[in-house]
Amino acid sequence: MPKVLLIFVALLFVVQLFAQQRLVDAELSLERKLNALREAKDAEEIKKLNQAFKTELESVFSIDGFFDYPFSKLRTLGSIKSPDNQLRLFNWNIEHADQTHSYYCYIAHYHNNKLLITELKDNSFMLPPRPDETLDHDNWYGALYYQIIPVKKKNKQLYTLIGWDGNSSFSDMKVIDILYFTGSKPKLGYPVFKDNEGVKRRMFYEFKKNTVMTLRYEQNRSMIVLDHLSPESPSLVGVYAYYVPDMSYDCFKWNGTYWMHEADIIVLNAEDKRKKTVIKDAQGKTIKVIENEWIDPTESNSPIDNGKHVAVKPDTEEKNDKRKKTEEVKTQPVHPNYRKGKRKKNKPGSAIKIQR
């Protein structure tokens, strides 16, 4: 190996080692600031500590290699990356005394071989509860995103986001949205969600506080599975703070153009390979055979949210009884294709621009 090349390789190794150590030190500092923020009680102190955390996080974006660094010590910071390795979100919230929330999010994404940072600004107080228009990065409804599913519509790259919002003291919300880019600028909301009410830019689901709503992409079935929500009683139709899962399930499937809504899917245990269940008496004699038994995920040790259940369409004659009883009070409404891609590396020392 030529001496000059050997020196260059050695210098590159030293630079990478130095950057890695900077990230380790920065993570420890961010951890201290984040822990202090979570422990603070006074509103003014929270505001001050949050700003300090934001400032330091922004400084980390100038360190080469931050995009792939795990930041595993920051346990109350959501840091998720898209499967195509082109997009990463840094996302957190602050809960206020009235149980409303403020949200903060930075988008790191590659554009023309450059890594750009854009801050999403929570403007929920100036937006309707369920905005249906396309939104810019400085006009965001606020949420904590926990899944990213990339899909393509023709040549347009779309990122399906699934998130949670602690809406009020009475209800929580979940949202499915589309993130895409016009040039280097991010946009939220795209008309690809199709159900029996038409085509929508995003989907909101509001439900009773302290209940759990499943809303998650199942990669092995290429669908978004969600609990169907119904009011606790017929007199509460439209009062979404009293909507709860009714033990039936819906889904969205990507068909290349739309996330198509499908109602009344059946959730089966992924580990149960049987196509039928055989019931025997104490002497081992078969007394009943049940074809394609539906397994209630609430009674299973493997809830759907950890990926241990999968969803399949039921036979047309097999409908969930509880869903039949609430058919007249159907409520609000969402899906994905996994596409692998190679991410272009940002050159060491390249400028990282934070878009305001």
Disulfide bonds with the S-S distance in Angstrom:
none
